[in-house]
Amino acid sequence: MTKQVFLTTSPTRWQRFKWAFRLLIFMLVLLVSVLVVAYWKGGNPSLPQLREKNEQYKAILHPAKHLLLQENRVSDSFEGFRKFISARPKRVKAVRADSIHEMDAAIRAAFYVAWDAQSYFSLRANISRLNMVLPEWLFLDPNGDTLTTNIDHRGDSIIRASGVRVIPMLSNNFHEKWHGDAVHRIITDPVKKARFINDVVNTLLKNHYAGINIDFEELKETGDEDFNAFVRDLSVQLHQHGLLVTQDFSPFNSDYNIKELAKYNDYLFLMSYDQHDQSSEAGPVSAQKWIEATVDDAIKSVSPGKLVLCLAGFGYDWPKDDEGKDVTYEEALSTAGEEGAKVDFDNNTYNVHYSYLDDDSIWHDVYFTDAATNFNTMRFAAEYGLAGVSLWRLGSEDSRIWKFYNKDLDADALDTFDFAQLSHVKASNDVDYIGEGEILDVMSTPKDGMIRTEIDSSEMLISEEHYDVLPSVFVVKKYGNAPGKIVLTFDDGPDPKYTPQILDILQKEHVPATFFLIGINAENNIPLVKRIYNDGYEIGNHSFTHPNMAEVSMNRAVIEMRATRKLIECITGHSTIMFRAPYNADSEPESMQELIPVALSKKYNYLTIGESIDPNDWEEGVTADTILARVIRQQDMGSIILLHDAGGSTRKATVEALPRIIKYFRDKGYEFTTVAQLVGKSRKELMPAVKNEGFELKLNYIVVQIVYWGGNMLFSLFVICIVLSVARILIMGTLAALEHKREKKKNLPPLHGSPLVSIIVPAYNEEVNAVGSLNNLLKLQYPNFNIIFVDDGSKDNTYEKVAAAFKDNDRVTALTKPNGGKASALNYGIAHTDAEFVLCIDADTKLLPGAVAMLVRHFAEEEVAAVAGNVKVGNEVNFITRWQSIEYITSQNFDRKAFSYVNAITVVPGAIGAFRRTVITEIGGFTGDTLAEDCDLTMRILRAGYVVRNENNAIALTEAPETISMFLRQRFRWSFGVMQSFWKNRDTLFNTRFKALGLIAMPNILVFQILIPLVAPLADLFMIFGLLTGNALEIFKYYGVFMLVDASVAIIAFLFEKESLWRLLWLIPQRLVYRWLMLFVLFRSIRRAIKGELQHWGVLKRTGNVKEAPGHA
């Protein structure tokens, strides 16, 4: 047996490779270790002293001491919940059992709104404590009496990931106004009603929601028949799909016939709050006795097991003689802390109250609920046997509620409940400012308050609370107020194109500036970072990859800041204490999105550098005139101007506007200064030298340089590959077009005399396809052919089935031999014929009727030794076979068409290829030293000086692998075989003696079938990297050109073969996925080649799904 190419019996080659690979891994690990050690080693640079020693703010830096919870030892007598619970028999589970839809436990629901960011934060933190969420997402649009949705996709993704059931609210509150008139029009118009109900059902089903929560308020109905009918019809539709129907209703509200509605609703949500609201006089939001009265009234019409009690998680602030405004729990406590008010928990109402006099001497009364209010109300609901409770709303509640919200609050279940955990109140996220300026220093962050809680242990109620220590808030000291001074700051750089232009302008105008660098850009532009520092400019930290620091994890945020600082240190030898958070440079942050980065930066010894003049020069299409006009309009707002020297598609407008900005402020008498000077410090104090400079710093710099140059090399490689690929596509397109033109012009006649053609069909374990394929061949429209079927030692019944099926057919000869591989089977078949021409095809292939005649007509030219047919996928049954079909048309067949023009076809496909038998004999026949016997034979034909042609009209339908695993197995054989053939014939590479084979075909295999596929996925990685770093447009210039040219040539290939262009919709996913699949295949092939193991032909699982060839049906 011929020795396979790459085969070795010695392990030396593989051992050498393994040790070289291990050494490479060791070096990479060493580099990473250096980076990690550099990252973690050393502290943060010290902040310079900015505050005066005797500032009055120091007291707020010290958290209050813990106060111990005290349980009330005096059994006070209460009316309301306590009296009810003590008199109530323990029958909760029996009463709750009549609920239509059983749940694993009592309902623990909450309303979610998209218009308050705190609602999202609460949802994200507490979704695990809920078993139902009611988001405010569906609305009745009064403009067309139609359903409209406003789904918050951030919240939606959180809920879906948790698996908690979603019951969206259907509200008639549109643009902050209740529209009872729109409800009336819908429920009284049969057509509108039917359409509306259908839209609701479809929306719920489409989004996989569990039901609906009807929240129609301020109705205009004179009777209840129409509304009841609407709920009934909606209920019928939803129940058919197994969906829940729920409805909200206010206490003592005659708008609803609750008894009737209870028939159609699975649950009714009793909104037992707003006992006093904005328009009423000041008073409790939901006093305990009033809640009891609302429930007693409701159960006259609905069973307790259907009733969900809604809890108030908010309050109102009533100015004297004016309407109140709603406040969250945190807002209420923040105001109390600012005004020095005494917060009182009323043990009669179980609501919380305080009063204060504002700066305008207006008296305020504030009433709100807290966790104790909600706890007692939930205890009441549990003992009453209600279906559950629902919180209005997420984001406004006392966070202590989550200590018990998902627990069973029956008296017996509370024996082990630790009331001490309720002594902590979640701190407020509000912010207080001290001083003026755009440089921010966080002096205090939110701290929990402390509460003494008294417990009525007999009925397990919270009987009293004492707010001894209120939560603290953000306290931010602002520095740098300097009228008449301007600081230029530039974010997102450095950029190799625009940063140098900006530096040139600054140097020319002798203007200082501060550059806030993105770490990844600094790493890619080390010389620019050096120039910025050496030219005397300040450098600040703008994170490493420019994420929203408030939305990433704490660990990620710290890594972003620390990695950038370390990079700046090893490039410049100096650290920095200036930080500006991406997306949040406002000098007066108010939301948590803006506050979190400020607080985090202080923790790691940074000053946050804000801005007050922001012309939004990053906007697409902005002009220099617009930038200048915006700066002028905002000039009185502060001293720091925010511009950008990188990011986006262009910073041309910023560069053009900069000299005009400088001139404008100079003409107005402003002085350009630095951040350091704004706070009365020097650059070296804000950019202190790194301590203990020496080996460690130099080693870090070496690593950074390696990463820098490595990144540049990879990007250069990416660009080279793109350019080469585009050039190849254009050249191949041109050659294919020329060949197409030549074929049409030549119009070859049939071969004179119709010489005998033997069709050789090798097969191994092809019992599924063999008989069908041979029957297909017998229908060929060529007068003089025979079929030689060679079974290569199959382990199934291939030979038996063929022999039995064609025993009486003189045209078919069935042979069998011991297994020796495809090459030996082909040689065996050729040895059994004296035909002048042989046609070699696979056993899973079917030919179109005229295929043989089309192929052999080329042999009229004596120099033609082989003719390649046109292979198409005959089993397009799933995405992987459709992708292969596109590949066969746009790559394999198209390439053969192009290479035919210069006689550089290297593969006459095994599925359909015609040969002069004498030439095959002359060059030694098919060989078994490669897995790609068809490729190897074709190369040897070209080496011998013969011509290989392509016949596009000789069509074969082959069975392509239908699974990824089979596909990878086939492509490994192809890839490994082509590598073997290339190596076997490597002496022809760039050898002019072998003409097109050496100068075109072999370089094509080396570059485009071996080398570029190894790095082709770089295109996808660079594109993803570009999206993450804001440089997508720059990378897309190359990526987009490649995709555009590739798609254009694919269209031409489809037009040549008269295929439907609609099939090219699969092109983009095919190209993206193929790159990674082929990378895997190529790596595996290279590994096997180095290892030198014997490789086998292999077997693909056949399905027999190849369609019948046209003309044979």
C-alpha positions, 0 to 999 in steps of 0.5 A: 500500500502506498504510504500516505502523505504526512504519515510517519511512524516516528513520534518525533515530529509531534513531540517537537510540535507539542513542546514548541506549543507548550513554550508558546503557551508558557510565554503567553501565561507569563505575559498575562501574569505580568499584566495581572500582577501589575494590575493588582499590585500597588495602591491608588494614587493619593488625593491632594488635600482639597478641603479646609481642615475645619469644614463642617461636613466631617460629621456626616462621614461617620455612620450611626451606631447600631440600635438594638431592636426591642420587643414590646413587653406590654400587650397594648389593646388595639382596634383594627388588625390586632382585634381582627386577627385575635378573633379570627379562626385559623382557616386560611388554607380552607378559604383560599382553596376556592381560587379558580387557578391554584398557585403553589403559594399565596400570590406575591405580586408587584406592579412594575412601571417603565417610567421610573428607573428605580422600578427597574432596579427594584425589579432586578434586585427582587424578582426572585421574591415574586411569583407574579409581575404586573407591568404597565405595558398595555394601553388603550389609545384614545386616538384610534380606540386601539391597543398600543404597547409600550414594553420595557425590554430591559424589564421584560428580559429580567422577568423572562429570565426569572420564569415569574408569570407576567400579567401585564396591565391594560390601562386607559391611562394614556399620556397621564390622563384617564380616558373613560370616554375611549373605554365607552366607545370600545365596549359599546361598539361590537366591531371595535370591541371584537377587534380590541379583544382580538388584539389583546389576545394576540399580544398576550399569546405573541409575548407568552404572557400569562394573562391580563390585568384590567385597570380601567378607571374613571369610567363614563358608564351610566350602567354596568351591562356594557362593561360586564359584557366586555369583561365576559367576552374577553374572559371567554377568549383568554380562558380558551388559551389558558390565560388569567383574567384579573382586574383592579378596582378601587374600594367603595367604587360604584363604577363596578358590579364586583359581584358580576365581574367576579364571575369572569375574573380569576382574581380581583385586585383591591386597591386599598390605598389612596384613602387620602390622595393628592386632591384631598386633605392630608391624612393616612394613605391606607389606615389599618381600620380603613383597609379592614373596611375595604376588604369587608365591603369587597367580600360581600361580592367576591370570595376571599380566595379571589381577592388580592389585596394591593399594598401602598408602597408610597406616600404624599407630601401635602403643602398647606392649602395646596394639592399634595404630590406623591413621594416614594419612601426614600424621598419621604425620608430624604426630605425628613432628614434635610428638614430635621423633621421627627418621623412618627409611626402612628400605632393607630393607623400603622402609617408614617407621618411627619411635618415640616416648614419649607424654605418658603415658610409653607407648612407640609404634612407628609404621610406614607407607608413603610415595611411595618405598614405592609407587614401588618397589612399582609398579616391581615390578608393572610389571616383573612384568607385572601388570595395574596397581595400586590405591591404598588409599586416597585421602586417606591417601596421601603426596601425592608419589605423584601425581608418578608414579602415572599414568606408565609405570614401566618402566625404559626409560620412567623415563630422563627421570623427574625424581626431584628432584620427590619431594623435597617432602612435602605439608604436614599439615593438622593444627592446633596451638593455643597459648593460650586464648580465641575470637579466633584468629590464625594464626601458621603455616600448613602448609609442605612438608617436604624429603627427600633421596632416593637412587636406585639408578640401575641398577634405577631404585628409590629405595634410601634417603630422609632426612626432613631437614625434616618438614612444619609444621602450622597453629599458631593462637594463641588470645586473649581468655580472660576469665572472667566476661565475655560478648560478644554477637555477631550474624551474617547481618544487617542485617535491616530487621525484626529488627536494629532490634529488637535494637538497641533492646534493646541500647540500653535495656539499655546492652549492647555487641555486635558485628555480623558483616554479610553484604555483600549485606544491608548493601548493601540496608540502608545506613541500618541499617549507619550506625545500628549504627556510630553507636550505638557497636557493632562491625562485623565481616566475614561475607562478601558472599553467605554461602558456605562459604569452604572450598568456594569458590575462593581468588579467590571467597573473597578477593572475598567478604571484600574486597567486604564490607570496602569496603562497610563502609568507604564506609558508615561511613568505617571498616574492620574487621579482624574476620572470622567465616567463614560456617558455621565460627565454632567457636573451635577449628577442626579440619577443613580446612573450618574451617581454610581460612577462618581461614588465609585471613583472616589472609593479608588481615590479619583476626582470626578471631572464633570463638565457644564459646556457640552456641544454634543460634538459626537452627534452624526452630521454636526458641523463646526458652526453648530458646535461653536454656536452650542458652546457660545450658548452654554458659556455661562454654565461653567468653565469646563468644555467637553469635546471629543477627539475620537469615537464615531465616524468622524471628528472633522467638525470638532477639529474645524471648530476648535480654533474658532472656540479658542478665538472666541473665548480669547476675544471675550477675555477668558483665560484658558487653564487646566483642571489642576489650576482650577483646584489650585494644584499642579499637574504633578499633583493630579498626575503623580509620578509612579513610585519605585520606577524600575524593573516592574514598570519597564516590564509592564511597558514591554508587555504593553508594547508587545500587545500594541505591536501584536494588535497592529500586526493582527489588524494589518493581517486583517486588512491584508487578508481583506484586500487579498480576498477582494482582489481574488474575488474580482479576478475570479469574477473576471475570469469566470465572465471571460470563460462564460463568454468563451463557452457561449461563443464556442458552442461545441458539437457532440463528439463524433462517433459516440465512443464508448464511455464507461461510468465507474461508480465506487461505493462503500456502505451505500445501500441506501443510494446505490440502486437508485443512482444506477437506475438514474444512470441507465436513463442517460441520453448517450447511445454508447455507455456501460456502468461498472459498479465497484463495491469496496468491501462494504459492511452492509448489503450494498453489493448484494442489492446492486447485484440482485437489482441488475443481474439481467442488465447487460449495461451494468457490471457489479464488482466487489473487492476487499476494502482499499479506499476510493482510489483503489476502487476507481482503479479496479473499475478502470482496469475492467474496461477498455473504453476510451473515456471513463466517467467517475461519479459517486454512488450517491449522485444522480446525473441529468440526462445530457450530462455524459454527452456534454462532458465527452464533447470536449475530448474532440480536442486531443490535449483535453485529458479531463472534464469537470462537471457541475455538481449541485446539492440534490437534498436541500432539506435544512439550513446546512444543506442550503448553505452547501448549495450556495457554496457549490454554486458561488465557490466550487463551480464558480471557481472551476469556471474561472480556473478553466479559462487559464487551465488551472482547475485542481479538482475534477470532482469525484461526483462527476468527472470525465477522463481519457482512460489512457491519460489516467493509465499514463500518469499512474492512475488514482493513488491512495496516498491522499484522501483527495484522490480527485484533487491529486489526479487532477494536479498530476494531469496538469503536471503532465501538460494536459488540459482540464476543462469545465462543463457547466451544463453537465449537472450532477445532483449529489447528497450533501451532509445533512448534519453538522457532524457529517459536514465536518467529517466530509470537510475534514477529508476534503481539507486534509486531502487538499493539504496532502495533494498540495504538499505532494506537489509542492515543487510546482509552487511558483514554478514557471515550468508548470504554467498556471498550475504553479503560478495560479492554482498552487498559490491559490490553494496555499493562500486561500484554502490554507492560510487565509481560512486560519485568520478569516474569523479575525474579520468577525472578531474585529467587527465585534471588537469595533462595536464594543469600542466604538470603532465599528465604522473604521473596521466596517470600511474593510469588512463591508467592501469585502461583503459587498464584493463577495455578494456581488460575485455570488449574484453573478454566479447565480445568474450564470447558472440561472438560479433564483437569487432569493436563495442568496438570503442565506449567504450572510449567515452562511459566510459567517458560520462557515468561517468558524466551521472551516477554521475548526476543520483546518486546525484539525487537519493541520494537527493530524498532518503534524501528528502523522497518523494514518487517515481513512476515507471515512463513511458519511451517513446517507439518507437517500434524500437526493431529488430525482434529476429533471427529465427522469421524473 
